[in-house]
Amino acid sequence: MLRIRDDLEQRSDSMSLFRLKQPCYGGYADRPAENGGGGISVTVTFGGGDAEAAAEYVK
């Protein structure tokens, strides 16, 4: 999927733009999301099972 998306990003025809808007190829949008606000959210999880630790950063 990543290779196909990279190939589509290099093209400029209308079909490649349509495909890039599909969720499986990146889900690009013509306009930014209304509730986006330009924020950044990063979640990191270490370990697994009983010894799991997590950290979250939201700006």
mmJSON file of the N, C-alpha and C atoms, coordinates in Angstrom:
{"data_MODEL":{"atom_site":{
"group_PDB":["ATOM","ATOM","ATOM","ATOM","ATOM","ATOM","ATOM","ATOM","ATOM","ATOM","ATOM","ATOM","ATOM","ATOM","ATOM","ATOM","ATOM","ATOM","ATOM","ATOM","ATOM","ATOM","ATOM","ATOM","ATOM","ATOM","ATOM","ATOM","ATOM","ATOM","ATOM","ATOM","ATOM","ATOM","ATOM","ATOM","ATOM","ATOM","ATOM","ATOM","ATOM","ATOM","ATOM","ATOM","ATOM","ATOM","ATOM","ATOM","ATOM","ATOM","ATOM","ATOM","ATOM","ATOM","ATOM","ATOM","ATOM","ATOM","ATOM","ATOM","ATOM","ATOM","ATOM","ATOM","ATOM","ATOM","ATOM","ATOM","ATOM","ATOM","ATOM","ATOM","ATOM","ATOM","ATOM","ATOM","ATOM","ATOM","ATOM","ATOM","ATOM","ATOM","ATOM","ATOM","ATOM","ATOM","ATOM","ATOM","ATOM","ATOM","ATOM","ATOM","ATOM","ATOM","ATOM","ATOM","ATOM","ATOM","ATOM","ATOM","ATOM","ATOM","ATOM","ATOM","ATOM","ATOM","ATOM","ATOM","ATOM","ATOM","ATOM","ATOM","ATOM","ATOM","ATOM","ATOM","ATOM","ATOM","ATOM","ATOM","ATOM","ATOM","ATOM","ATOM","ATOM","ATOM","ATOM","ATOM","ATOM","ATOM","ATOM","ATOM","ATOM","ATOM","ATOM","ATOM","ATOM","ATOM","ATOM","ATOM","ATOM","ATOM","ATOM","ATOM","ATOM","ATOM","ATOM","ATOM","ATOM","ATOM","ATOM","ATOM","ATOM","ATOM","ATOM","ATOM","ATOM","ATOM","ATOM","ATOM","ATOM","ATOM","ATOM","ATOM","ATOM","ATOM","ATOM","ATOM","ATOM","ATOM","ATOM","ATOM","ATOM","ATOM","ATOM","ATOM","ATOM"],
"id":[1,2,3,4,5,6,7,8,9,10,11,12,13,14,15,16,17,18,19,20,21,22,23,24,25,26,27,28,29,30,31,32,33,34,35,36,37,38,39,40,41,42,43,44,45,46,47,48,49,50,51,52,53,54,55,56,57,58,59,60,61,62,63,64,65,66,67,68,69,70,71,72,73,74,75,76,77,78,79,80,81,82,83,84,85,86,87,88,89,90,91,92,93,94,95,96,97,98,99,100,101,102,103,104,105,106,107,108,109,110,111,112,113,114,115,116,117,118,119,120,121,122,123,124,125,126,127,128,129,130,131,132,133,134,135,136,137,138,139,140,141,142,143,144,145,146,147,148,149,150,151,152,153,154,155,156,157,158,159,160,161,162,163,164,165,166,167,168,169,170,171,172,173,174,175,176,177],
"type_symbol":["N","C","C","N","C","C","N","C","C","N","C","C","N","C","C","N","C","C","N","C","C","N","C","C","N","C","C","N","C","C","N","C","C","N","C","C","N","C","C","N","C","C","N","C","C","N","C","C","N","C","C","N","C","C","N","C","C","N","C","C","N","C","C","N","C","C","N","C","C","N","C","C","N","C","C","N","C","C","N","C","C","N","C","C","N","C","C","N","C","C","N","C","C","N","C","C","N","C","C","N","C","C","N","C","C","N","C","C","N","C","C","N","C","C","N","C","C","N","C","C","N","C","C","N","C","C","N","C","C","N","C","C","N","C","C","N","C","C","N","C","C","N","C","C","N","C","C","N","C","C","N","C","C","N","C","C","N","C","C","N","C","C","N","C","C","N","C","C","N","C","C","N","C","C","N","C","C"],
"label_atom_id":["N","CA","C","N","CA","C","N","CA","C","N","CA","C","N","CA","C","N","CA","C","N","CA","C","N","CA","C","N","CA","C","N","CA","C","N","CA","C","N","CA","C","N","CA","C","N","CA","C","N","CA","C","N","CA","C","N","CA","C","N","CA","C","N","CA","C","N","CA","C","N","CA","C","N","CA","C","N","CA","C","N","CA","C","N","CA","C","N","CA","C","N","CA","C","N","CA","C","N","CA","C","N","CA","C","N","CA","C","N","CA","C","N","CA","C","N","CA","C","N","CA","C","N","CA","C","N","CA","C","N","CA","C","N","CA","C","N","CA","C","N","CA","C","N","CA","C","N","CA","C","N","CA","C","N","CA","C","N","CA","C","N","CA","C","N","CA","C","N","CA","C","N","CA","C","N","CA","C","N","CA","C","N","CA","C","N","CA","C","N","CA","C","N","CA","C","N","CA","C","N","CA","C","N","CA","C"],
"label_alt_id":[null,null,null,null,null,null,null,null,null,null,null,null,null,null,null,null,null,null,null,null,null,null,null,null,null,null,null,null,null,null,null,null,null,null,null,null,null,null,null,null,null,null,null,null,null,null,null,null,null,null,null,null,null,null,null,null,null,null,null,null,null,null,null,null,null,null,null,null,null,null,null,null,null,null,null,null,null,null,null,null,null,null,null,null,null,null,null,null,null,null,null,null,null,null,null,null,null,null,null,null,null,null,null,null,null,null,null,null,null,null,null,null,null,null,null,null,null,null,null,null,null,null,null,null,null,null,null,null,null,null,null,null,null,null,null,null,null,null,null,null,null,null,null,null,null,null,null,null,null,null,null,null,null,null,null,null,null,null,null,null,null,null,null,null,null,null,null,null,null,null,null,null,null,null,null,null,null],
"label_comp_id":["MET","MET","MET","LEU","LEU","LEU","ARG","ARG","ARG","ILE","ILE","ILE","ARG","ARG","ARG","ASP","ASP","ASP","ASP","ASP","ASP","LEU","LEU","LEU","GLU","GLU","GLU","GLN","GLN","GLN","ARG","ARG","ARG","SER","SER","SER","ASP","ASP","ASP","SER","SER","SER","MET","MET","MET","SER","SER","SER","LEU","LEU","LEU","PHE","PHE","PHE","ARG","ARG","ARG","LEU","LEU","LEU","LYS","LYS","LYS","GLN","GLN","GLN","PRO","PRO","PRO","CYS","CYS","CYS","TYR","TYR","TYR","GLY","GLY","GLY","GLY","GLY","GLY","TYR","TYR","TYR","ALA","ALA","ALA","ASP","ASP","ASP","ARG","ARG","ARG","PRO","PRO","PRO","ALA","ALA","ALA","GLU","GLU","GLU","ASN","ASN","ASN","GLY","GLY","GLY","GLY","GLY","GLY","GLY","GLY","GLY","GLY","GLY","GLY","ILE","ILE","ILE","SER","SER","SER","VAL","VAL","VAL","THR","THR","THR","VAL","VAL","VAL","THR","THR","THR","PHE","PHE","PHE","GLY","GLY","GLY","GLY","GLY","GLY","GLY","GLY","GLY","ASP","ASP","ASP","ALA","ALA","ALA","GLU","GLU","GLU","ALA","ALA","ALA","ALA","ALA","ALA","ALA","ALA","ALA","GLU","GLU","GLU","TYR","TYR","TYR","VAL","VAL","VAL","LYS","LYS","LYS"],
"label_asym_id":["A","A","A","A","A","A","A","A","A","A","A","A","A","A","A","A","A","A","A","A","A","A","A","A","A","A","A","A","A","A","A","A","A","A","A","A","A","A","A","A","A","A","A","A","A","A","A","A","A","A","A","A","A","A","A","A","A","A","A","A","A","A","A","A","A","A","A","A","A","A","A","A","A","A","A","A","A","A","A","A","A","A","A","A","A","A","A","A","A","A","A","A","A","A","A","A","A","A","A","A","A","A","A","A","A","A","A","A","A","A","A","A","A","A","A","A","A","A","A","A","A","A","A","A","A","A","A","A","A","A","A","A","A","A","A","A","A","A","A","A","A","A","A","A","A","A","A","A","A","A","A","A","A","A","A","A","A","A","A","A","A","A","A","A","A","A","A","A","A","A","A","A","A","A","A","A","A"],
"label_entity_id":["1","1","1","1","1","1","1","1","1","1","1","1","1","1","1","1","1","1","1","1","1","1","1","1","1","1","1","1","1","1","1","1","1","1","1","1","1","1","1","1","1","1","1","1","1","1","1","1","1","1","1","1","1","1","1","1","1","1","1","1","1","1","1","1","1","1","1","1","1","1","1","1","1","1","1","1","1","1","1","1","1","1","1","1","1","1","1","1","1","1","1","1","1","1","1","1","1","1","1","1","1","1","1","1","1","1","1","1","1","1","1","1","1","1","1","1","1","1","1","1","1","1","1","1","1","1","1","1","1","1","1","1","1","1","1","1","1","1","1","1","1","1","1","1","1","1","1","1","1","1","1","1","1","1","1","1","1","1","1","1","1","1","1","1","1","1","1","1","1","1","1","1","1","1","1","1","1"],
"label_seq_id":[1,1,1,2,2,2,3,3,3,4,4,4,5,5,5,6,6,6,7,7,7,8,8,8,9,9,9,10,10,10,11,11,11,12,12,12,13,13,13,14,14,14,15,15,15,16,16,16,17,17,17,18,18,18,19,19,19,20,20,20,21,21,21,22,22,22,23,23,23,24,24,24,25,25,25,26,26,26,27,27,27,28,28,28,29,29,29,30,30,30,31,31,31,32,32,32,33,33,33,34,34,34,35,35,35,36,36,36,37,37,37,38,38,38,39,39,39,40,40,40,41,41,41,42,42,42,43,43,43,44,44,44,45,45,45,46,46,46,47,47,47,48,48,48,49,49,49,50,50,50,51,51,51,52,52,52,53,53,53,54,54,54,55,55,55,56,56,56,57,57,57,58,58,58,59,59,59],
"pdbx_PDB_ins_code":[null,null,null,null,null,null,null,null,null,null,null,null,null,null,null,null,null,null,null,null,null,null,null,null,null,null,null,null,null,null,null,null,null,null,null,null,null,null,null,null,null,null,null,null,null,null,null,null,null,null,null,null,null,null,null,null,null,null,null,null,null,null,null,null,null,null,null,null,null,null,null,null,null,null,null,null,null,null,null,null,null,null,null,null,null,null,null,null,null,null,null,null,null,null,null,null,null,null,null,null,null,null,null,null,null,null,null,null,null,null,null,null,null,null,null,null,null,null,null,null,null,null,null,null,null,null,null,null,null,null,null,null,null,null,null,null,null,null,null,null,null,null,null,null,null,null,null,null,null,null,null,null,null,null,null,null,null,null,null,null,null,null,null,null,null,null,null,null,null,null,null,null,null,null,null,null,null],
"Cartn_x":[0.818,0.0,0.862,1.959,2.808,3.458,3.877,4.492,3.481,2.257,1.21,0.905,0.817,0.54,1.662,2.913,4.031,3.948,3.59,3.429,2.299,1.196,0.065,0.419,1.242,1.622,2.473,3.17,4.014,3.219,2.004,1.175,0.302,-0.25,-1.1,-2.433,-2.791,-4.074,-5.213,-6.439,-7.594,-7.845,-7.561,-7.799,-6.852,-5.6,-4.678,-5.11,-5.614,-6.101,-7.314,-8.208,-9.372,-8.939,-7.99,-7.525,-6.84,-6.081,-5.412,-6.408,-7.622,-8.648,-9.288,-9.041,-9.587,-8.794,-9.451,-8.767,-7.579,-7.664,-6.581,-5.319,-5.418,-4.26,-3.822,-4.32,-3.882,-5.006,-6.178,-7.32,-7.145,-6.469,-6.271,-7.606,-7.643,-8.863,-8.547,-9.554,-9.387,-9.301,-9.984,-10.019,-9.572,-9.001,-8.664,-9.925,-9.812,-10.95,-11.435,-12.744,-13.315,-12.905,-12.803,-12.449,-10.961,-10.165,-8.73,-7.987,-8.105,-7.457,-5.945,-5.359,-3.913,-3.175,-3.847,-3.2,-2.41,-1.538,-0.716,-0.981,-1.175,-1.379,-0.449,0.38,1.321,1.102,0.908,0.747,1.831,2.578,3.654,3.37,3.448,3.223,4.456,4.969,6.128,5.705,6.274,6.007,4.659,4.214,2.935,2.502,1.282,0.777,0.688,1.195,1.093,2.057,3.172,4.191,4.084,2.894,2.695,2.743,3.47,3.541,3.197,2.457,2.039,2.241,2.498,2.641,1.867,1.225,0.452,0.791,0.976,1.272,0.243,-0.422,-1.4,-1.087,-0.98,-0.713,-1.871],
"Cartn_y":[-1.2,0.0,1.265,1.25,2.443,2.736,1.694,1.89,2.46,1.953,2.458,3.91,4.229,5.617,6.541,6.111,6.926,7.167,6.128,6.282,7.265,7.171,8.074,9.523,9.737,11.096,11.769,10.999,11.551,11.96,11.442,11.741,12.969,13.538,14.724,14.6,13.392,13.241,13.119,13.296,13.327,11.97,10.871,9.558,9.304,9.724,9.539,10.388,11.609,12.443,11.813,11.228,10.539,9.36,8.578,7.412,7.821,8.923,9.371,9.79,10.123,10.5,9.29,8.092,6.868,6.527,6.018,5.72,4.762,3.796,2.82,3.414,4.532,5.156,6.435,6.728,7.904,8.756,8.723,9.48,10.981,11.477,12.909,13.626,14.892,15.686,17.026,17.594,18.905,20.016,19.835,20.831,20.186,20.971,20.41,20.045,19.116,18.711,19.899,20.013,21.156,21.171,20.008,19.956,19.717,19.761,19.469,20.447,21.714,22.716,22.704,21.854,21.826,21.246,20.532,19.957,18.71,18.35,17.157,16.246,14.972,13.996,12.817,12.486,11.377,10.46,9.175,8.189,7.136,6.87,5.882,4.853,3.561,2.483,1.591,1.316,0.449,-0.836,-1.943,-3.225,-3.775,-4.718,-5.34,-6.156,-6.539,-7.354,-6.577,-7.173,-6.555,-5.388,-5.379,-4.351,-3.265,-2.843,-1.866,-0.456,0.439,1.85,2.673,3.75,4.565,6.042,6.811,8.258,8.884,10.013,10.675,12.159,12.723,14.145,14.744,15.787,16.47,17.94,18.538,19.97,20.643],
"Cartn_z":[0.0,0.0,0.0,0.751,0.804,-0.54,-1.246,-2.558,-3.54,-3.484,-4.378,-4.049,-2.759,-2.368,-2.832,-2.696,-3.17,-4.675,-5.428,-6.878,-7.208,-6.479,-6.724,-6.4,-5.362,-4.98,-6.054,-6.86,-7.914,-9.148,-9.297,-10.461,-10.2,-11.271,-11.099,-11.837,-12.288,-12.97,-11.958,-12.418,-11.513,-10.848,-11.53,-10.93,-9.758,-9.868,-8.747,-7.554,-7.807,-6.709,-6.038,-6.834,-6.282,-5.412,-5.895,-5.129,-3.836,-3.838,-2.614,-1.54,-1.931,-0.956,-0.285,-0.81,-0.214,1.041,2.096,3.356,3.219,2.336,2.223,1.605,0.881,0.253,0.95,2.097,2.835,3.371,2.763,3.257,3.187,2.153,2.02,1.875,2.285,2.193,1.528,0.88,0.254,1.29,2.382,3.458,4.765,5.673,6.978,7.759,8.68,9.499,10.324,10.489,11.214,12.676,13.286,14.71,14.912,13.834,13.921,14.806,14.556,15.382,15.289,14.48,14.325,15.507,16.393,17.564,17.241,18.174,18.026,19.212,18.943,20.002,19.752,20.762,20.661,21.85,21.588,22.649,22.493,23.57,23.553,24.629,24.279,25.233,25.255,26.445,26.62,27.3,26.866,27.506,27.11,27.867,27.591,28.792,28.823,29.929,31.226,32.312,33.644,33.827,33.123,33.317,32.248,31.921,30.87,31.435,30.754,31.137,29.908,30.108,28.984,29.279,28.221,28.337,27.19,27.469,26.416,26.429,25.252,25.087,24.14,24.59,23.746,23.776,22.594,22.514,21.856],
"occupancy":[1.0,1.0,1.0,1.0,1.0,1.0,1.0,1.0,1.0,1.0,1.0,1.0,1.0,1.0,1.0,1.0,1.0,1.0,1.0,1.0,1.0,1.0,1.0,1.0,1.0,1.0,1.0,1.0,1.0,1.0,1.0,1.0,1.0,1.0,1.0,1.0,1.0,1.0,1.0,1.0,1.0,1.0,1.0,1.0,1.0,1.0,1.0,1.0,1.0,1.0,1.0,1.0,1.0,1.0,1.0,1.0,1.0,1.0,1.0,1.0,1.0,1.0,1.0,1.0,1.0,1.0,1.0,1.0,1.0,1.0,1.0,1.0,1.0,1.0,1.0,1.0,1.0,1.0,1.0,1.0,1.0,1.0,1.0,1.0,1.0,1.0,1.0,1.0,1.0,1.0,1.0,1.0,1.0,1.0,1.0,1.0,1.0,1.0,1.0,1.0,1.0,1.0,1.0,1.0,1.0,1.0,1.0,1.0,1.0,1.0,1.0,1.0,1.0,1.0,1.0,1.0,1.0,1.0,1.0,1.0,1.0,1.0,1.0,1.0,1.0,1.0,1.0,1.0,1.0,1.0,1.0,1.0,1.0,1.0,1.0,1.0,1.0,1.0,1.0,1.0,1.0,1.0,1.0,1.0,1.0,1.0,1.0,1.0,1.0,1.0,1.0,1.0,1.0,1.0,1.0,1.0,1.0,1.0,1.0,1.0,1.0,1.0,1.0,1.0,1.0,1.0,1.0,1.0,1.0,1.0,1.0,1.0,1.0,1.0,1.0,1.0,1.0],
"B_iso_or_equiv":[0.0,0.0,0.0,0.0,0.0,0.0,0.0,0.0,0.0,0.0,0.0,0.0,0.0,0.0,0.0,0.0,0.0,0.0,0.0,0.0,0.0,0.0,0.0,0.0,0.0,0.0,0.0,0.0,0.0,0.0,0.0,0.0,0.0,0.0,0.0,0.0,0.0,0.0,0.0,0.0,0.0,0.0,0.0,0.0,0.0,0.0,0.0,0.0,0.0,0.0,0.0,0.0,0.0,0.0,0.0,0.0,0.0,0.0,0.0,0.0,0.0,0.0,0.0,0.0,0.0,0.0,0.0,0.0,0.0,0.0,0.0,0.0,0.0,0.0,0.0,0.0,0.0,0.0,0.0,0.0,0.0,0.0,0.0,0.0,0.0,0.0,0.0,0.0,0.0,0.0,0.0,0.0,0.0,0.0,0.0,0.0,0.0,0.0,0.0,0.0,0.0,0.0,0.0,0.0,0.0,0.0,0.0,0.0,0.0,0.0,0.0,0.0,0.0,0.0,0.0,0.0,0.0,0.0,0.0,0.0,0.0,0.0,0.0,0.0,0.0,0.0,0.0,0.0,0.0,0.0,0.0,0.0,0.0,0.0,0.0,0.0,0.0,0.0,0.0,0.0,0.0,0.0,0.0,0.0,0.0,0.0,0.0,0.0,0.0,0.0,0.0,0.0,0.0,0.0,0.0,0.0,0.0,0.0,0.0,0.0,0.0,0.0,0.0,0.0,0.0,0.0,0.0,0.0,0.0,0.0,0.0,0.0,0.0,0.0,0.0,0.0,0.0],
"pdbx_formal_charge":[null,null,null,null,null,null,null,null,null,null,null,null,null,null,null,null,null,null,null,null,null,null,null,null,null,null,null,null,null,null,null,null,null,null,null,null,null,null,null,null,null,null,null,null,null,null,null,null,null,null,null,null,null,null,null,null,null,null,null,null,null,null,null,null,null,null,null,null,null,null,null,null,null,null,null,null,null,null,null,null,null,null,null,null,null,null,null,null,null,null,null,null,null,null,null,null,null,null,null,null,null,null,null,null,null,null,null,null,null,null,null,null,null,null,null,null,null,null,null,null,null,null,null,null,null,null,null,null,null,null,null,null,null,null,null,null,null,null,null,null,null,null,null,null,null,null,null,null,null,null,null,null,null,null,null,null,null,null,null,null,null,null,null,null,null,null,null,null,null,null,null,null,null,null,null,null,null],
"auth_seq_id":[1,1,1,2,2,2,3,3,3,4,4,4,5,5,5,6,6,6,7,7,7,8,8,8,9,9,9,10,10,10,11,11,11,12,12,12,13,13,13,14,14,14,15,15,15,16,16,16,17,17,17,18,18,18,19,19,19,20,20,20,21,21,21,22,22,22,23,23,23,24,24,24,25,25,25,26,26,26,27,27,27,28,28,28,29,29,29,30,30,30,31,31,31,32,32,32,33,33,33,34,34,34,35,35,35,36,36,36,37,37,37,38,38,38,39,39,39,40,40,40,41,41,41,42,42,42,43,43,43,44,44,44,45,45,45,46,46,46,47,47,47,48,48,48,49,49,49,50,50,50,51,51,51,52,52,52,53,53,53,54,54,54,55,55,55,56,56,56,57,57,57,58,58,58,59,59,59],
"auth_comp_id":["MET","MET","MET","LEU","LEU","LEU","ARG","ARG","ARG","ILE","ILE","ILE","ARG","ARG","ARG","ASP","ASP","ASP","ASP","ASP","ASP","LEU","LEU","LEU","GLU","GLU","GLU","GLN","GLN","GLN","ARG","ARG","ARG","SER","SER","SER","ASP","ASP","ASP","SER","SER","SER","MET","MET","MET","SER","SER","SER","LEU","LEU","LEU","PHE","PHE","PHE","ARG","ARG","ARG","LEU","LEU","LEU","LYS","LYS","LYS","GLN","GLN","GLN","PRO","PRO","PRO","CYS","CYS","CYS","TYR","TYR","TYR","GLY","GLY","GLY","GLY","GLY","GLY","TYR","TYR","TYR","ALA","ALA","ALA","ASP","ASP","ASP","ARG","ARG","ARG","PRO","PRO","PRO","ALA","ALA","ALA","GLU","GLU","GLU","ASN","ASN","ASN","GLY","GLY","GLY","GLY","GLY","GLY","GLY","GLY","GLY","GLY","GLY","GLY","ILE","ILE","ILE","SER","SER","SER","VAL","VAL","VAL","THR","THR","THR","VAL","VAL","VAL","THR","THR","THR","PHE","PHE","PHE","GLY","GLY","GLY","GLY","GLY","GLY","GLY","GLY","GLY","ASP","ASP","ASP","ALA","ALA","ALA","GLU","GLU","GLU","ALA","ALA","ALA","ALA","ALA","ALA","ALA","ALA","ALA","GLU","GLU","GLU","TYR","TYR","TYR","VAL","VAL","VAL","LYS","LYS","LYS"],
"auth_asym_id":["A","A","A","A","A","A","A","A","A","A","A","A","A","A","A","A","A","A","A","A","A","A","A","A","A","A","A","A","A","A","A","A","A","A","A","A","A","A","A","A","A","A","A","A","A","A","A","A","A","A","A","A","A","A","A","A","A","A","A","A","A","A","A","A","A","A","A","A","A","A","A","A","A","A","A","A","A","A","A","A","A","A","A","A","A","A","A","A","A","A","A","A","A","A","A","A","A","A","A","A","A","A","A","A","A","A","A","A","A","A","A","A","A","A","A","A","A","A","A","A","A","A","A","A","A","A","A","A","A","A","A","A","A","A","A","A","A","A","A","A","A","A","A","A","A","A","A","A","A","A","A","A","A","A","A","A","A","A","A","A","A","A","A","A","A","A","A","A","A","A","A","A","A","A","A","A","A"],
"auth_atom_id":["N","CA","C","N","CA","C","N","CA","C","N","CA","C","N","CA","C","N","CA","C","N","CA","C","N","CA","C","N","CA","C","N","CA","C","N","CA","C","N","CA","C","N","CA","C","N","CA","C","N","CA","C","N","CA","C","N","CA","C","N","CA","C","N","CA","C","N","CA","C","N","CA","C","N","CA","C","N","CA","C","N","CA","C","N","CA","C","N","CA","C","N","CA","C","N","CA","C","N","CA","C","N","CA","C","N","CA","C","N","CA","C","N","CA","C","N","CA","C","N","CA","C","N","CA","C","N","CA","C","N","CA","C","N","CA","C","N","CA","C","N","CA","C","N","CA","C","N","CA","C","N","CA","C","N","CA","C","N","CA","C","N","CA","C","N","CA","C","N","CA","C","N","CA","C","N","CA","C","N","CA","C","N","CA","C","N","CA","C","N","CA","C","N","CA","C","N","CA","C","N","CA","C","N","CA","C"],
"pdbx_PDB_model_num":[1,1,1,1,1,1,1,1,1,1,1,1,1,1,1,1,1,1,1,1,1,1,1,1,1,1,1,1,1,1,1,1,1,1,1,1,1,1,1,1,1,1,1,1,1,1,1,1,1,1,1,1,1,1,1,1,1,1,1,1,1,1,1,1,1,1,1,1,1,1,1,1,1,1,1,1,1,1,1,1,1,1,1,1,1,1,1,1,1,1,1,1,1,1,1,1,1,1,1,1,1,1,1,1,1,1,1,1,1,1,1,1,1,1,1,1,1,1,1,1,1,1,1,1,1,1,1,1,1,1,1,1,1,1,1,1,1,1,1,1,1,1,1,1,1,1,1,1,1,1,1,1,1,1,1,1,1,1,1,1,1,1,1,1,1,1,1,1,1,1,1,1,1,1,1,1,1]
}}}
